[in-house]
């Protein structure tokens, strides 16, 4: 029964696309973050996207949230604000 199920392209194709998408995104992020061990693990292990999802969710370096400068914190903005008055 399982061999017959895997011979049907409409079952295999979505699984391959799912794995390729998550693996590609996970590999890209691991390479970008210079995390060699995660890159090799995701490259070698076929887990239907589970390993890349775990990496992307829990093991990515935290990036600081961007802050917008207020007129009182930026010297250029403060100087231009003073001139406008």
N, C-alpha and C positions, 0 to 999 in steps of 0.2 A: 504493500500500500504506500509507504513513504517514497519509494522509488518512482511510482506512478505520479505522485503529487509533484515531485521535483522535475519531472519531464514536461510539465505544463508551463509554458513560458509566461502565462499571465499570473502565475504564482511566484515564479522566480524573479521576474523582471522588477517588480516593486521592491522586493527584498534587496536586490543588488543596488538599485537606485538609492534606497534608504541608507544602506551601508556605505556606499560611495560618497554620498553627501555628507554624512556625519564624519566619516573618516577624513575626507578632504578638508573640512573645516577644522577638525581637531588637529590634524597634522600641520595645517597652516598656522594655527595659533601656537602650537608647541614650538615650531621652528622660529616664529616671530619672537617668542619669549625665551629662546635659547634653552629649552628644556629637552635635552638630548634623550634622556631615558624614557620620557613620555612619548617622544616622537618614535623611537624604536619600538616601544611596546605597542603603540597604535598601528604601526606599519606591519608588524608581524602577527598580531592577534586579530582574527576575524570574529567579532562578537555581535554582529548585527547592530552596530552603533552604540552598544552599551558602554564600552570603554571610552570612546570619545565624549559621550554625554556626561559620564562621571567626571572626566578630566575637565570639561568645559564648565561644569556646574561647581565643582568643589576644589579643584587644584590649580586654578588660574591665579596668577598674581593679582592682587587687588590694585586697581587703578584709582587714583584720587579723582573725586568728582570735580569737574571744572567749576570755577567760581567766577562770577562776573564782578568786575571792580565797581565799587561805589564811587560817586564823585568826591567823597571825602578821603578815600584811600589812595587815589592815584594823583601824583603831583601834577601831571599834565592836565588831567581833567579838572583838578582843583584850580589850577592857574587859569584855564579857559573859563571856568565857571566864575572866577573872581572878575575877569575882564568883562564878562557879559553884564555884570551889574552896573 
